[in-house]
Amino acid sequence: MNETHHKKQLYIALIFLLVLLTLNFTLRQITQIRQVAIARESFEEASFDIRDLMKNKITSYIDVLYYGKKLFEASDMVSRTEFNTFYLDLFNSKKDDLNAVEMIAYVEKVIDKKAYTNRIRAEKTQTPFQFLYFNLTTQEDKKTGYIFNYISPNIAGSRYFGYDATENPQLSQAFSKSEADHALVSTQVVNQFGKDMIFLIQPIYEKNTLLKATAVSGYIVMGINPSKMFDNIFSSQRIGESINIETSFLSNNGDPFYYEKNVALTEQEEKFQSLAHIKLGDKEVFLKTEASIKLDQTLLEQFFPDILFFGSSTIVLGFFMFVLTVNMDKEEKKKIDS
């Protein structure tokens, strides 16, 4: 009878042990799910911030083009020196916002290329005879030219000065589209003179047709280094160090023109991912952000569910073994006494 009673107690203790271990495991899973939910919420918030900050960055680029457009609209004549001074002052006051900008240019729409060439050769400069031998490689081409005229920063011997954008099919198409649509347009990444750049193109209208906005006299053009385009947009956010970013043009087979790899993630690894679209001129830009499900967690936070499970399970098992040993000692003592 005593042996049957002892077995019954043992079975009850084992069932109680299994219940406690199951509760421990359930608590571990709940804790882990809660941590993932918190990390997901942080990731989604950060992804929205990144998207908005990128939009703001693009707006800051577009504003610089708009200022140049207004500079030409406010005056009958803007000189090369005035253009360069205006933009150098702007660059100095907005260094952080414009760190990716390689140049700002006034690109003139030229119909009579010979008359344009003669005008540039006759232009008075601080350096005598600076433009005396100026010429266009497309001089004999009767098509409308898009000539890079004013350039800031005005680098001596700049290869863009006097360059006719009709020589590059992608640039030529972008200038034509900007004029036809009366809108700011963006190129994809263009490799020109051995350097990759994205060009933003803003049309300028002739003064006497400004209200009708039909006759384009030229363009304010910005050349941006794509690999620096969105640098430091979230440098003040610690969470940004744990997020990867990729931006690509939808029509460019998904090849990223800007990316930041802040954390190593494998293809098989479970991770958070967010996809969004932003506008760059007339182009759709695809933005992808991704991060580990352990986003922004310390080592202690990462292992806390396991520590909780194994720690509490060890305590339960230890207590079970202690109770079992005490019961066995009592049974042995009863046998001896009897």
Secondary structure in CASP SS format (residue, H / E / C, confidence):
PFRMAT SS
TARGET T0000
AUTHOR 0000-0000-0000
METHOD secondary structure of the structure
MODEL  1
M C 1.00
N H 1.00
E H 1.00
T H 1.00
H H 1.00
H H 1.00
K H 1.00
K H 1.00
Q H 1.00
L H 1.00
Y H 1.00
I H 1.00
A H 1.00
L H 1.00
I H 1.00
F H 1.00
L H 1.00
L H 1.00
V H 1.00
L H 1.00
L H 1.00
T H 1.00
L H 1.00
N H 1.00
F H 1.00
T H 1.00
L H 1.00
R H 1.00
Q H 1.00
I H 1.00
T H 1.00
Q H 1.00
I H 1.00
R H 1.00
Q H 1.00
V H 1.00
A H 1.00
I H 1.00
A H 1.00
R H 1.00
E H 1.00
S H 1.00
F H 1.00
E H 1.00
E H 1.00
A H 1.00
S H 1.00
F H 1.00
D H 1.00
I H 1.00
R H 1.00
D H 1.00
L H 1.00
M H 1.00
K H 1.00
N H 1.00
K H 1.00
I H 1.00
T H 1.00
S H 1.00
Y H 1.00
I H 1.00
D H 1.00
V H 1.00
L H 1.00
Y H 1.00
Y H 1.00
G H 1.00
K H 1.00
K H 1.00
L H 1.00
F H 1.00
E H 1.00
A C 1.00
S C 1.00
D C 1.00
M C 1.00
V C 1.00
S C 1.00
R H 1.00
T H 1.00
E H 1.00
F H 1.00
N H 1.00
T H 1.00
F H 1.00
Y H 1.00
L H 1.00
D H 1.00
L H 1.00
F H 1.00
N H 1.00
S H 1.00
K C 1.00
K C 1.00
D C 1.00
D C 1.00
L C 1.00
N C 1.00
A C 1.00
V E 1.00
E E 1.00
M E 1.00
I E 1.00
A E 1.00
Y E 1.00
V E 1.00
E E 1.00
K E 1.00
V E 1.00
I C 1.00
D C 1.00
K H 1.00
K H 1.00
A H 1.00
Y H 1.00
T H 1.00
N H 1.00
R H 1.00
I H 1.00
R H 1.00
A H 1.00
E C 1.00
K C 1.00
T C 1.00
Q C 1.00
T C 1.00
P C 1.00
F C 1.00
Q C 1.00
F C 1.00
L C 1.00
Y C 1.00
F C 1.00
N C 1.00
L C 1.00
T C 1.00
T C 1.00
Q C 1.00
E C 1.00
D C 1.00
K C 1.00
K C 1.00
T C 1.00
G E 1.00
Y E 1.00
I E 1.00
F E 1.00
N E 1.00
Y E 1.00
I E 1.00
S E 1.00
P C 1.00
N C 1.00
I C 1.00
A C 1.00
G C 1.00
S C 1.00
R C 1.00
Y C 1.00
F C 1.00
G C 1.00
Y C 1.00
D E 1.00
A H 1.00
T H 1.00
E H 1.00
N C 1.00
P H 1.00
Q H 1.00
L H 1.00
S H 1.00
Q H 1.00
A H 1.00
F H 1.00
S H 1.00
K H 1.00
S H 1.00
E H 1.00
A H 1.00
D H 1.00
H C 1.00
A C 1.00
L C 1.00
V E 1.00
S E 1.00
T C 1.00
Q C 1.00
V C 1.00
V E 1.00
N E 1.00
Q E 1.00
F C 1.00
G C 1.00
K E 1.00
D E 1.00
M E 1.00
I E 1.00
F E 1.00
L E 1.00
I E 1.00
Q E 1.00
P E 1.00
I E 1.00
Y E 1.00
E C 1.00
K H 1.00
N H 1.00
T H 1.00
L C 1.00
L C 1.00
K C 1.00
A C 1.00
T C 1.00
A C 1.00
V E 1.00
S E 1.00
G E 1.00
Y E 1.00
I E 1.00
V E 1.00
M E 1.00
G E 1.00
I E 1.00
N C 1.00
P H 1.00
S H 1.00
K H 1.00
M C 1.00
F C 1.00
D C 1.00
N C 1.00
I C 1.00
F C 1.00
S C 1.00
S C 1.00
Q C 1.00
R H 1.00
I H 1.00
G H 1.00
E H 1.00
S H 1.00
I E 1.00
N E 1.00
I E 1.00
E E 1.00
T E 1.00
S E 1.00
F E 1.00
L C 1.00
S C 1.00
N C 1.00
N C 1.00
G C 1.00
D C 1.00
P E 1.00
F E 1.00
Y E 1.00
Y E 1.00
E E 1.00
K C 1.00
N C 1.00
V C 1.00
A C 1.00
L C 1.00
T C 1.00
E C 1.00
Q C 1.00
E C 1.00
E C 1.00
K E 1.00
F E 1.00
Q E 1.00
S E 1.00
L E 1.00
A E 1.00
H E 1.00
I E 1.00
K E 1.00
L E 1.00
G C 1.00
D C 1.00
K E 1.00
E E 1.00
V E 1.00
F E 1.00
L E 1.00
K E 1.00
T E 1.00
E E 1.00
A E 1.00
S E 1.00
I C 1.00
K C 1.00
L C 1.00
D C 1.00
Q C 1.00
T C 1.00
L H 1.00
L H 1.00
E H 1.00
Q H 1.00
F H 1.00
F H 1.00
P H 1.00
D H 1.00
I H 1.00
L H 1.00
F H 1.00
F H 1.00
G H 1.00
S H 1.00
S H 1.00
T H 1.00
I H 1.00
V H 1.00
L H 1.00
G H 1.00
F H 1.00
F H 1.00
M H 1.00
F H 1.00
V H 1.00
L H 1.00
T H 1.00
V H 1.00
N H 1.00
M H 1.00
D H 1.00
K H 1.00
E H 1.00
E H 1.00
K H 1.00
K H 1.00
K H 1.00
I H 1.00
D H 1.00
S C 1.00
END
